[in-house]
């Protein structure tokens, strides 16, 4: 009886939180466990290089196994960022940081769901690549592939014959943003592996420290060094200060070295960590993530030097909630209750907001604290309800009754903007599918021949509508960084 009442209260809270008493699908713990399993399985779809024997998505094959060789580097492996065949280091590292954060904060939940091992496998595939990409103290390979030629073709990664140049940041061409994000990923992963593989964890942490030193000592935006190559795809619009804060925050959590604490305190204003109030968290802007992460030290240990970060974390939380909950919100919502920030890949902002709300709610709960938003008191339960409402919308509690996670539920997108999924696999069509030849499949109205299982697409528009057409990349393209924060939220649910 108590468990039923609790579920009912949570459901009502979710409805009140979104300010919309719409038709809501009732998801069970088993449903969330299924969605969790699928969300991690998507990384099998995105895997590059020689596939491991534990690869579960069998329609994918080996690809890009000679990446980096023309530059005398070993850059096989890692992940394709989205529906193309590019390996962009900036969003890849961000995805690994968030997956690792989930493996740290939701470890027991992942273990109980039988997904901890799969999550760690996904992280290690990415961090192994990042370790290979760091080839010298001040030298980091940050991209493989030419995005212009890649986007001019529609071909399977297994058939790739487009140029695969590799790009490197160094002392002459700095990239503090991508280097500090890489440091964050390695430091976070060192925590994820600490109690299972101490040698690997130590290697990750040593490299994280070195990469961060490079990022901090040779400052510059990587898109200033490689504008035509990384822009407009992953241009560093927010600059690199947020990544320096983010990297230092993870190094402080991983090492508890007061050097990083002093760095965060003394540079809090100049780098923006204690002065920048933001209402979104994504692959480009890391302020909110760092502010929430550092709030744990304030709430748990009353570390006075970091209070400025917690104040900004509170501002972030107040800014993302619906007006019915927070009178000082800075976020728009669709009539169906979905957080809406952009017409292109909007669900990336939804999953990160749900993740930070879940994490911060846990920190508040552990310290028996709340947040004040313009006089309104926000409780951990309200944050959990908000996160749940956003996840439920993604899984099908929306006016279309469609799950935006491929493979979950009875109705989900059929024409995902994804090269590998939209072309027949090598097992079915062993012959080469050349650059322009692939567009004959791209232009068909038929469903994709392969299922990009677990992929969460860009999502519906501001009117809660979706055009399930392969060419509609703004709504139909999945990315690794949409899925990464969803893992932690689903584990908690």
Secondary structure, 3 states (H helix, E strand, C coil): CHHHHHHHHHHHHHHHHHCCCCCCCCCCHHHHHHHHHHHHHHHHHHECECCCCCCCCCCCCCECCCCCHHHCCCCCCCECCCCCCCEEHHHHHHHHHHHHHHHHHCHHHHHHCCCHHHHHHHHHHHHHHHHHHEEECCEEEEEECCHHHHHCCCCCHHHCCCCCCEEEECCCCCCHHHHHHHHHHHHHHHHHHCCCCHHHHHHHHHHHHHHHHHHHHCCCCHHHHCHHHHCCCCCCCCCCHHHHHHHHHHHHHHHCCHHHHHHHHHCCCCCCCCCCCCCCCCCCCCHHHHHHHHHHHHHHHCCHHHHHHHHHHHHHHHHHCCCCCCCCCCCEECCCCCEECCCCCCHHHHHHHHHHHHHHHHHHHHCCCCEEECCEEECHHHHHHHHHHHHHHHHCCCCCCCECECCCCCCECCCCCCHHHHCCCCCCCCCCCCCCCCHHHHCCCCCCCCCCCCCECCCCCCCCCCCCCCCCHHHHCCCHHHHHHHHHHHHHC
